[in-house]
Amino acid sequence: MLATHTGVQLMHVPYRGAGMAHSDLLAGTITLMMDTTAPVSFVAAGKMKALAVAADKRSPAFPQLPTFSELGIKGVSMSAWYGVMAPAGTPREIVDRLNTEINTVLKEPAVVKRLSDLGADIGGGTAQDFSRFVEAEIKRYAEVVKAAGAKLH
């Protein structure tokens, strides 16, 4: 996404997880990382320098950090997101009950603080909202993959 919107050539280095990538960034093996896991502790300790937030708004964990859009690089917005899914055909009353309980937990002050401290933007909402969000994300990232010319090997 960043390369497509800036014309900068970047080399994708695949990792099995963010931990090894963080280690390589700290060691200077790689020089740039787009990370959706928000390595807040490394940045806070001065071990990594955050350059921009790839989101539509600034992060609560780094309110001083501009978004790519604020830097004049439009269209670079991505995030890690988490949701709870159930098998197709799960009775509506069970889905609604799970949704109610999850939304309740997401409003608890200790949960809000912990997730905010990690740089998370807390969502919530209805099961229908989440379904629409997932469908939009699939469409959006399909367009990113197509624009990048990515191929499976």
MIKE-981570 format. One record per atom (N, C-alpha, C): z, x, y; residue in three letters. Coordinates in steps of 0.1 Angstrom, whole numbers, plus 2048, in hexadecimal, padded with zeros to 3 digits. Layout:
<sites>
ZXYALA;...
</sites>
This chain:
<sites>
8008087F4MET;800800800MET;80080980DMET;80981380DLEU;80981C818LEU;7FC82381ALEU;7F782980FALA;7EA830810ALA;7DF827814ALA;7DE81B80FTHR;7D4811813THR;7D480E822THR;7E080C827HIS;7E1808835HIS;7E181483FHIS;7E282083BTHR;7E182C844THR;7D6835842THR;7CF834836GLY;7C583E833GLY;7CA84B82EGLY;7D784D82EVAL;7DD859829VAL;7DB85A81AVAL;7D8866815GLN;7D6868807GLN;7E486C801GLN;7E88647F7LEU;7F58677F0LEU;7F28687E2LEU;7FA8707DBMET;7F98727CCMET;80486A7C6MET;8018617BDHIS;80B8597B6HIS;8118627ABHIS;81E8637ABVAL;82586B7A0VAL;82D861799VAL;82985D78DPRO;831852786PRO;83E858780PRO;849850782TYR;85685477CTYR;85B848774TYR;86384B76AARG;869841762ARG;874839769ARG;87983E774GLY;88383877CGLY;88583F789GLY;88C839792ALA;88F83F79FALA;89784B79FALA;8A084C795GLY;8AA857794GLY;8A3865794GLY;89986678BMET;89287378AMET;889875797MET;88486B79CALA;87C86D7A9ALA;8868717B4ALA;89286B7B5HIS;89C86F7BFHIS;89F87E7BDHIS;8A18827B0SER;8A48907AESER;8998997B2SER;88C8967B0ASP;88189E7B4ASP;87F89E7C3ASP;8828937CALEU;8818937D8LEU;88C89C7DELEU;89889B7D9LEU;8A38A37DDLEU;8A08B27DBLEU;8998B57D0ALA;8968C37CDALA;88A8C87D4ALA;8828BF7DBGLY;8768C47E2GLY;86A8C47D9GLY;86B8BF7CDTHR;85F8BF7C4THR;8558B57C9THR;85A8AA7CEILE;8518A07D5ILE;85589F7E3ILE;84C89B7ECTHR;85089B7FATHR;85188D801THR;84D8837F9LEU;84E8767FELEU;85086C7F3LEU;8588627F6MET;85A8587EBMET;85B84A7F2MET;8548417ECMET;8568337F0MET;86082D7E6MET;86C8297EAASP;8768257E1ASP;87B8177E5ASP;87A80E7DBTHR;87F8017DETHR;88E7FF7DATHR;89480A7D5THR;8A28097D1THR;8AC80D7DCTHR;8A68117E7ALA;8AF8147F3ALA;8BA81E7EFALA;8B682B7EFPRO;8C08367ECPRO;8CA8387F8PRO;8D182D7FAVAL;8DA82D806VAL;8E4839806VAL;8EA83C7FBSER;8F48477FBSER;8ED8557FESER;8E18577FAPHE;8DA8647FDPHE;8D786580CPHE;8D385A811VAL;8CF85A820VAL;8DC85B828VAL;8E6854824ALA;8F385482CALA;8F986282BALA;8F7869820ALA;8FD87781FALA;8F4882825ALA;8E887D82BGLY;8DF887831GLY;8D788F827GLY;8D688B81BLYS;8CF892811LYS;8C088E810LYS;8BD882815MET;8B087C816MET;8AE877824MET;8A2877829LYS;89F871836LYS;897865834LYS;89C859838ALA;89484D837ALA;88B84D844ALA;87E849841LEU;87484984CLEU;87183B852LEU;871832849ALA;86D82484DALA;87181B842ALA;87280E845VAL;87580383CVAL;8687FC839VAL;8657FA82CALA;8597F3828ALA;85D7E4826ALA;8617DE831ALA;8657D0831ALA;8607C983EALA;8617BC83EASP;85E7B584AASP;8687B6855ASP;8757B9851LYS;87F7BB85BLYS;8887C7857LYS;8907CC861ARG;8987D885EARG;8A27D5854ARG;8A67E084DSER;8B07DF843SER;8BE7DE848SER;8C77D5843PRO;8D57D5848PRO;8DC7E2845PRO;8D87EA83BALA;8DE7F6837ALA;8DA801841ALA;8CE800847PHE;8C980A851PHE;8C380385DPHE;8CB7FC865PRO;8C67F5870PRO;8BE7FD87BPRO;8C180A87BGLN;8BA813884GLN;8AC817880GLN;8A9814873LEU;89D81986DLEU;89280F86FLEU;886813876PRO;87C809879PRO;87480586CPRO;86E7FA86DTHR;8647F5862THR;8577FD865THR;84F7FD85APHE;84280385CPHE;83A7FB867PHE;83B7EF867SER;8357E7871SER;8397EB87FSER;8467ED881GLU;84A7F288FGLU;844800892GLU;841807888LEU;83B81488ALEU;82B81388CLEU;82680788CGLY;81880588EGLY;810805881GLY;817805875ILE;810805868ILE;8127F7862ILE;8097EE865LYS;80A7E0861LYS;8067DF852LYS;80D7D584BGLY;8097D283EGLY;8107D9833GLY;81A7E2836VAL;8217E982CVAL;82F7E382BVAL;8307DA822SER;83C7D281FSER;83D7D0811SER;8487D580BMET;84B7D47FDMET;85A7D57FBMET;85E7CF7F0SER;86C7D07EDSER;86E7CE7DESER;87A7D27D9ALA;87E7CF7CCALA;8857C17CDALA;8837B97C4TRP;88A7AC7C4TRP;88E7A97B6TRP;8987A17B5TYR;89E79D7A9TYR;89F78E7A8TYR;89D78979DGLY;89F77A79BGLY;8A377778DGLY;8A776B78BVAL;8AB76777DVAL;8A175D778VAL;89C76076CMET;892757766MET;897752759MET;892746755ALA;895740749ALA;88873D741ALA;88973B734PRO;87D73872CPRO;87672B731PRO;86972B730ALA;86271E734ALA;86871372BALA;869708731GLY;86E6FC72AGLY;87D6FB72AGLY;884704731THR;893702733THR;8956F573BTHR;89E6ED736PRO;8A16E073CPRO;8A46E274BPRO;89F6D9753ARG;8A16DA762ARG;8B06DA766ARG;8B86D375FGLU;8C76D3762GLU;8CD6E1760GLU;8C86E8756ILE;8CE6F6754ILE;8C96FF75FILE;8BC6FE762VAL;8B670676DVAL;8BE70377AVAL;8C06F777DASP;8C76F378AASP;8D56F878AASP;8DC6F777FARG;8EA6FC77EARG;8EA70B780ARG;8E2712779LEU;8E172177BLEU;8DE72478ALEU;8D471D78FASN;8D172079DASN;8DC71E7A7ASN;8E47137A5THR;8EF7107ADTHR;8FA71B7ACTHR;8FD71F7A0GLU;90772979EGLU;9037367A3GLU;8F773A7A2ILE;8F27477A7ILE;8F27477B6ILE;8EE73C7BCASN;8EE73B7CBASN;8FD73C7D0ASN;9067367C8THR;9147377CCTHR;9197457CCTHR;91674C7C1VAL;91A75A7C0VAL;9147637CBVAL;9077607CFLEU;9017687D9LEU;9077667E7LEU;90F75C7E9LYS;91675A7F5LYS;92475F7F6LYS;9297647EBGLU;9377697EAGLU;9387767F3GLU;9427777FCPRO;942783805PRO;9427907FEPRO;9487927F3ALA;94879F7ECALA;93A7A27E7ALA;9337987E2VAL;92579A7DDVAL;91C79D7E9VAL;91D7967F4VAL;915798800VAL;9177A6805VAL;9247AA806LYS;9277B880BLYS;9217C3802LYS;9237C17F5ARG;91E7CB7EBARG;90F7CC7ECARG;9087C17EBLEU;8F97C17EBLEU;8F47C67F9LEU;8FA7C3804SER;8F67C7811SER;8F87D6812SER;9037DB80DASP;9067EA80DASP;8FB7F2805ASP;8F57EB7FCLEU;8EA7F27F4LEU;8DD7F07FBLEU;8DD7E9806GLY;8D07E780DGLY;8C97DB809GLY;8CF7D2801ALA;8C87C67FCALA;8C87BB807ALA;8BD7B4807ASP;8BC7A880FASP;8BE79C806ASP;8C9795807ILE;8CD78B7FDILE;8C577E7FFILE;8BF77A7F4GLY;8B776E7F4GLY;8BF7627F0GLY;8BA75B7E6GLY;8BF74F7E2GLY;8B57447E4GLY;8B97387E1GLY;8B072C7E3GLY;8AE7247D7GLY;8A471C7D6THR;8A17147CBTHR;89971B7C1THR;8987157B5ALA;89071B7AAALA;88171A7AEALA;87E70F7B5GLN;87070D7BAGLN;86C7187C5GLN;87671B7CDASP;8747267D7ASP;8707337D0ASP;8787367C6PHE;8767427BFPHE;8697427B7PHE;8657377B1SER;8587367ABSER;84D7397B4SER;84D7337C0ARG;8437357CAARG;8437447CFARG;84F74A7D0PHE;8507587D4PHE;8497617CAPHE;84C75F7BDVAL;8477677B2VAL;8377667B2VAL;83275A7B3GLU;8247587B3GLU;81D75F7BFGLU;82475F7CBALA;81E7667D7ALA;81F7757D5ALA;82977A7CEGLU;82A7887CCGLU;81F78D7C2GLU;81D7857B8ILE;8127897AEILE;80578A7B5ILE;8027807BDLYS;7F57807C5LYS;7F578B7CFLYS;7FF78E7D6ARG;8007997E0ARG;7FE7A67D9ARG;8057A97CFTYR;8037B67C8TYR;7F67B87C1TYR;7F07AD7BCALA;7E37AD7B6ALA;7D97B27C1ALA;7DB7AE7CDGLU;7D27B27D8GLU;7D47C17DBGLU;7E07C57DBVAL;7E37D37DDVAL;7DD7DC7D3VAL;7DE7D87C6VAL;7D97E07BBVAL;7C97E07BCVAL;7C37D57C0LYS;7B57D57C1LYS;7B07DD7CDLYS;7B77DD7D8ALA;7B37E57E4ALA;7B57F47E1ALA;7BF7F77D9ALA;7C18057D6ALA;7B780B7CBALA;7B18017C4GLY;7A88067B9GLY;7AF80B7ADGLY;7BB8077ABALA;7C380C7A0ALA;7BD807793ALA;7BE810789LYS;7B980D77CLYS;7C3810771LYS;7C3809766LEU;7CC80C75BLEU;7C4817753LEU;7CC82074EHIS;7C682B745HIS;7CB829737HIS;
</sites>
